[in-house]
Amino acid sequence: MSLFKDNRINYLPENVFVPLVNLSDLLLHDNRLEFVWPRTFFGLKSLRRLTLAGNRLTSLPEAALRHSPALRYLDLADNNFRSLQRCAFPVSTAALRTLSVIGNLHNTLFIVGASLKDLLLLHSVICSFGRSKTVIISSQLL
């Protein structure tokens, strides 16, 4: 496990974790990350849990999780996400079971895979569920 919690990290270069091929848990919560490069998590084939909660992220690149096929738990709570597109969850994240987007207060569109067991949405109002595994979230009370 690598714990980088509350270290005021605001930048992670691409390929930074490549030497850590057996890393299973990466906890980067409560930092100042505003951006994730497409290859920031490249090489983390054993990664099962990634916590990015409490940062300043507004998006997740299409390729960010492409090389983490074992990922089961992803915590994106308390960021500034406007949307998470289907491409943020490629087929290679089929093992993903838990996605937390608690406290993301913008109108947000989530398209997630069928393997998802838990979708944590606290502090959001669900506007609708679409037929194509679409969930639209709004922080505004109707």
Secondary structure as UniProt FT lines:
FT   STRAND          2..3
FT   TURN            5..6
FT   TURN            14..19
FT   TURN            21..22
FT   STRAND          25..27
FT   TURN            38..43
FT   TURN            45..46
FT   STRAND          49..51
FT   TURN            53..54
FT   TURN            62..67
FT   TURN            69..70
FT   STRAND          73..75
FT   HELIX           86..88
FT   HELIX           91..93
FT   TURN            94..95
FT   STRAND          98..100
FT   TURN            102..103
FT   STRAND          108..111
FT   TURN            114..115
FT   STRAND          118..120
FT   TURN            122..123
FT   STRAND          125..129
FT   TURN            131..132
FT   STRAND          134..138
//
